[in-house]
Amino acid sequence: MRAVRSVAIVTVLAAAFTGAAAADEIKAGSITNSPPMISYASDGTTLQGAIVDLAEAMSRQMGRKIAFESIPFKGLLPAMEAKRIDITFTLMNDTPEREKLIDFVDFFNLGTMLLVQKGNPQHIESLESACGKTVSTVQGSTQVALVNETNDKCKAAGKPPIENLQYAQPADARLQVQSGHVAAFLGNSPVMVYLAKTAGGGTIFDVVQGHVYQPVPLGIGVAKPNTQLRDELQKALDALIADGSYRKILAKWGVEDGAVTSATINGGANLKL
């Protein structure tokens, strides 16, 4: 069924996006509650973060505005099918499975880390130590597959499985950690590190150190037929990398460790997740 679904999505995207690059404004779908990459400022209406600043700089390069629309993660590809958006510009990992549906212009490298309550009261030392406990993830994320993979290891070791509570929004998944309802939240490394440092002045969360899972590029998602827009985005991002402004933006938000050296297309092709 997955193969049939993939073919169907590709077919719909092909029909929907032929010639879409001609539009003046580029509509970008994104989750909007993942600081420091993209989130709302304290006024509740202004978007800020590394992704937002990159989009603004790329817009200047292209002479075309990238405008964001807030969409839950699992709704991003359906929104592209329905022509509500032209691209995804968010914390979407570039994986071989997703490359069957869309193309990616990779703009950042990250991994998965475990966010726990301050002081780690449930003693989560690694994902494997969570066998028999409850964790939270975002619906449709690669972290869901990571939990499933770990459950195979739990079973092989004669241990009970991890219970995975999946949420549409990262903020809801994180709240489960804060309330003590789950032992850990599996999320993208720059966001986890940022939250551990800043939430409640650094008094709410910790990250489990020494374990980074699923090293993977983040990519701007583009419908496969829309190679003109894909290449336009790649050219704009490469220009920012070349003139140094790309790294300055990442440094502003404290995430320069995830910098790429070029805007690779479909760099996740050989990943094994």
N, C-alpha and C positions, 0 to 999 in steps of 0.2 A: 504493500500500500504506500510506503514511503516513496518508492521510486515513481509510482504513478502520480503522487501528489507533487513531487519535484518537477516532473515534466509538465504538469498542468500549470504550475506557477510560472515556469519559464515561458510557456506559451502565452499566458495572460500578460506577463510583463512585456513580451515582445510586441504584442498588439497595442499595449497601452502607451509605450514610451517611444515609438517610432517618431522621430522629429521633436521630442520633448525638449531637447537642448536649445531649441530656438526661443523658448520663453525667456523673457528678460530676468525675472526673479527665479531663483532656485529655491524650491521649497524643501526644507530639511526636517525630517522627523527625528525626534530625540527624546529619551527619558530626560527629565529636567530636575532630578533631585540627587545628583551624584557629585557633590563637591570633592575636590577642587576642579573637576573636569567640566561640569555644567550643572548649574543650580540657580534658583532664584535668590536675589539679594533680599535684604531685610524688608524692602518695600513690597515684596511679594509679586512684583511684575517685571522687574529688570533681571534678565538672564546674565550670568557672569560665569567665568571659569576659563580654563585653558582652551576648551573646544570653542567657546564663544569668541575668544580673542583670535584664535586661528581662523575661524570663519570670517571674521571681520577683515583680517589681513588678506585672506584669499579673495574676498569680494573685491577689495581694492585692486588686486592683481588682475582679476578677470573683468572688472568693470561691470559686474553683475552681483546683486545683493543675494547673499544666502540668508533666508528668513526661516526661523525655527518654529516648529509646531510641537507642542508637548504631546507625546503619545506613549502609552505603556509599552514595555519592551515587546511583549507578544503580539502587539498590534502593528508593529512597524512594517513588516513585509506585507500584511494585508492592506495597509494604507498605501503602499507602493502599488500593489495590484489595482487598487481602486482609483489610482491617479490623484490621490490627495497630496502626495509628496513626490519629489523627484529623486531625493537621496535620503539615506540615513546618515546622520552625523552624530554619533553617540558612542556609548561604550558597548559596541558590538564586535565581538572577536571575529577575525577573519579565519574561518575554518574550512577544511575541504568540503564538509557537508553543505555549508552555506554558499560556497562558491559554485555549487550546482545550480543555485537559484539566481545569484546576483554576482557582479564583479565588485572588487574592493580596491580602493586606493589607500594603502596602509600609511597611517600617520603617527603611530605610537606603539610602543611595546609594553606589555604588562603581564601579570600573572594573577593567580588566585591566592588570597591570604585569608586567614581565619580571624574574624573579629569576635572577641569575647568580653564578658563583663570585666570591669576593672578588678585586678587581683586574680582573675581567672579562677573563680570559686569552684568550677566544675572540672578543673585540672585537665584542660584540653592541651596536650603537648604536641599533637599532630592530628591530622584527619583520621588516621588509623586508631587513635586513642578515643575517638568518638563512637566506636561500636557500642550499640546499646543505648546511645543518647539521642537527643533530638537536635537537629540543626535547621536553619532556614536558608532558602535560596530565592532567586528571582525566577519566575516562570519563564521557560524558554531559553534560559541561559546555559552556557556550557558547564556551569557548576552543577547543574542537575545530573549531567552524565558523570561528572567526577564523583558525586555521592554514590551513584549506581555502581561505578567501578570499584569504589572502596567497599561497598557492601558485599561484592564478590570475595574480597579479601577477608572481610569479617566472617563470612560463612565458611571459607576455607580454614580459618583459624578456630572454628567452633564457637564463634562469638555471635551475639544477637546483632541484627542489622541496625544501621542508623535510620532513624525516622526523619524524613525530609519534609518540612512544611514549606510550600512554595507560595510566593506572594507576587502580585502584579507589580508592586512598587518596591524599590529597594528600601525606602524609608520604613515601610511596614515590616519588612524582614529584619531590619536593624532593631526596630522597637522590641521585637521578641527577645533579642539578646539583652537589651536594657532592662526589660521587665523580669528577666530570669526565666522566661518561658522556654527558651532554647539554650543549648550550651554554646553555640557559635553560629555566626552568619558567614557564609562563603561568598566573598565578593572580590571585586577587582582591586589589585594591590594599591594603586595610588589613592583610591577612595578610602580603603581601610586604614592606611597609615595616616591620612589626613584626619579622619574621624577620631582615631586614638589620640592624636595630638590636640585637637581643638574642641571636641564635644564636651561641654561642661568644663571648659578650661583644662581638659585632659583628665577629668575625674570619672568619666563614665565607661570608657572602653580601653582595652588593650588589644594589640595584635599578637598572634603567636609568632614569635621570631624563629628564624632558621628553616622555615618551610614555605616555599613559594611554589605553587602547583600551576600546571598548564601554561607555561610561557608561550605567549601568542601575540601576534600583532592585532592592533585595533585598526579597522578600516572604515572609510567612508563608503557606504554601499550604493551602488548604481545599477540600474537595470541593464542586463547584458546587451540588449540591442543598442543602448545609448552610449556607444563608444566615444562619440564626440564630446559629450559632457564628462565622461570618465577621464579622457585624455586632457581636457581643459583643467579639471581639478588637479590632476597629477602635475601638470606644468606649473600651476599656481603654487602648489605646495613645494615643489622643487625649487622654485624661485625664492621662497621664504627661507628654505634651508640654506641655499647658497649665500644669501645676503646676511645671514645671521639672525634675522628677526624671529625665525621659528624657535630657536633655542632660547632667545630672550623671553618669549612668551611662556615657554615651559618653566624657565627659571623663576619668573614672576609668581607662578603658582606652586613652586616647590616640587615639580615633577620632571625635572630635566633628566633624571636617571632613565626615563622611558623614551628618550629621543631616538629617532631613526636618522640614518644618514642619507636616505633617499626615499622618495615616494614610490615604493614598490607596488605593482599591481598584482593582486592575488598571491601575496607572500605566504599565506597560510596553506598553500596547496599540499605541502609535504608534511604537515603536522599530523601527529597521531595523538588524538585526544580520547 
